[in-house]
């Protein structure tokens, strides 16, 4: 990381209260950006805010158009916005697809797909006003290949991949780049949620072993490793890169 890569830039980060969103926000702040943090978790948001000097926090839900409008209004007050990372997401239920309740399906797609769309709808006009910028959405390795354990989650993240690629073509002429990261199993609260839902301690250990075995590097990733890839895609170092779905997955898709 370089201390000055984002000096003078304003960045919006959703899902900033924990995990990949917090790591991304901290990385942007360390490299000079002024960061606008967005999340519905007030306690976690406050922790991230303390770790990002000069940052501003807006509490809200990515699935709410009204909350997204408040986010856009605050972003406009902060100055020209040229960077966006949409990390808010959920892994959802781990039950088989044929047993998944309709409301659980709807909640998963509301957060992962609708939430990403609403954020893009709210913030992309600000990047256009600024004369260009860069966006990184958060998909998953499970959005690039089938996931027997998480078929609904896989479907939602595949939707994020194709939305990002489509918009990369739409906005290329406006000097706005859109890419997405596709993490494997990363040591975050979301991964812990998946393991905690196991029906017994033995089932949890088996699930952990199965998830770890998918990665040829033999371990789970760290949030900072994903954030480093996000910052690269947001930076001018990736000035000729758009429409990419970048696996950060320990070799899972190799």
N, C-alpha and C positions, 0 to 999 in steps of 0.2 A: 504494500500500500504506500501511496505517496501523500504527503501532508497537504499538498496543494491541488490535487487533481480536480476538485470540485469547488475551489474557492470562488465565492461570489455567486454560486448557483443556489437556487431554491428547489428542494426536492420534497415530494409528497410520498409518504409511506403508509400504506394501510396494513392492518394486522400488526401494528407496531408494539403491542403490549408484551409480546413474548416471542420465543423461537426465532424463526427466520426473519420475521419483520423487525424484531429488536436488533438482531445482529446486523441487518442491512442498514437500519437507521444509525446505529453506532458507527458503522464503517463510513457512511456518508458524512457524518458529523466529524469524525477524525480527519477526514480528507478535505475539510473546509466548507462543506455545504451547510446551509441553514435548512433544517428539516421540519416539516409539518407532519406530526404524528397523528394517526387516526386509528381508533379501536373502540370497541364497546366496553372493554375491561378497564375501568377507571384506575384500579390499584396497579395493574401491570403497566398502564400507560404512564402513571406517575413515576414508576421505577425507570422506564426508558427515558422519560423527560429529564430526569436528574443526570442521566449518563450522556446526554446530548446537549452541550452548552449552546444556548441561543435558540434551541428548538421551541416550537409551539405545539400544544396538544389540543386536539378536538375529539371529544368523546362522541361516538355515534356508531350506528350499525350500517355495515356496507349494503345490506339489503333494503335500506330505507332511502328513497329518493330525496326526501326532505333532509335527512342527515347528510347525504352527499352534496346537496345544494349548500348547506352550511359549510361543508369542507371546502367547496370551490370558492365560496365567498371569502373565507379566511385566507385561502391560498392566494387569491387575487390581491388581498391587502398586503401580503408579505412581499410582493414584488413579482417580477417575471418568473413564472414557473417553467423549468425546462427538463425536470427529471421526475419520473413517477415509477414507483415499485408497488405492485398490487399483491401483497403477500397474504392478505386475509383469506382464510380457508378453513375447512374442516374435513376430517377423514370419514365422519359419518359412522353408521352402524356396520358391524362386521358380520352380521347374520347373512346366510345365503340369500341370493337375490329373490328367490321364490318365497322367502319368508319375510322380506323387507316390508315394513308398513308404508303405506302411501305417504303419510306425513313425514316419515324419515327420508324418503326419496325426495320429496319436495323441499325439505329443509336443506339437504345436501346440495341440490342444484341452485337453490336460492342463494346460498352463501358462495359457493365456488364459481358458479356461472353468472347468475344474475348480479351478484355482488361485484364481480370483475367488470361486467358490462356497465353497471351503473357508475363505477369509478371512472372507467374510460370515457363514458358519456359526459361526466362532470368535469374531468380534468383535461382531456384532449383539446378542447377549445382554448384553454389557457396556454398550452404549448404552441398552438397555432398563432395566438396573439403574440407570443414571445419570439416568433420567427423560427421555431423548430425546437427539437429536444429529443429525449430518449425515454422509452418506456420498457420496463421489464415486468411481465406478468409471471405468475407462479403456477406452473402446471405440475407434472410429476412424471417420473419414469413410468408410472402406471398409466399415464395418459398416452404413452407411445407403444405400449405392449399390453396384452391382456393380463389382468390380475385375477387369478382364481379366488383369492381371499377377499378382494375388494372390487367387485365388478361395477357397482354403482359409482364408487369413487373414481375408478378408472374411466368410466364414461364421462363423468363431469370434467375431469382434467383433460381428456381428449377434446372436449368442446372448447376449453380455454386455449389449447394449442391451435386449433383451426381458426378461432376468432382472432388470435394474435397474428397468425400468418396472413389472414385475409386483410386485416387492418394495416399490416406492414405494406401491402401493395397499395392500399387506398391512400395512405398518408406519405408515401415515399417522396412524392413531388412537393410536399410541404416541409421537407427536411426534418421529418419526425420518424425516428426509427423505433420499431417495436419488435422485441424479442421475448422469449420466455425461457425460464430455467425449468428443468425437469429433474428434481432431486430424487435420489433413491431413498433408502431408510436413513433418516437423519435423527440424531439424538436430541429430540425436542419434546415439549409437552404433548404434541399431537401423536408422536410415536408412542409415548408412554400411555396415552389414552387407548391406543390400540391394544397394547399388552394388558392393561388393567381390565379390559372387558372380557378377558379369558375366564372360562367357567371354573377354573381351579388353578392352584399354584403349579401343578404339573402341566396343565394346558398352556399356562403362560410361558413356562420354560420352553415348551415345544414350539410355541409360536415365535418366541424370540430367536430360537435356533434356526427355524425355517426362514425368517426374515434375514438373519445374518448370512445364511448360506447362499442367498441370492446374489451376494456381492463378492466377486472374485478377490477383492482386496481384504476380505475376511473380517470386516468390522462395519459398524454404523458410521455414517458421516457426522461431522460437526457443523453446527449452524454457521460458524465463521467461514467454513470452506465453501458453503453455498453463497454466503454474502460476498465473498471475494469474486465469484463468477458474476454475480449480479452487478457489482461495481464495475467490473470490466465491461460488461455490455452497456452500462449506462455512460461509460466514459468515452472520451474522444479517441481512446485507443481502439475502439470498435466502430470507428466512423463509417466503415464500409460494410458493416454487418447489420442486416435487418431481416426479419422473417425467420429467424433461427429458433429451433427448439433444442436447447443445449442440455444434454444429460449431465448431471453431476451425481453420479450413482455408483461409484466404486467399481465400475466395469460391468454392472448388471446387464446392460444392453450391448456389450461388446460382442 
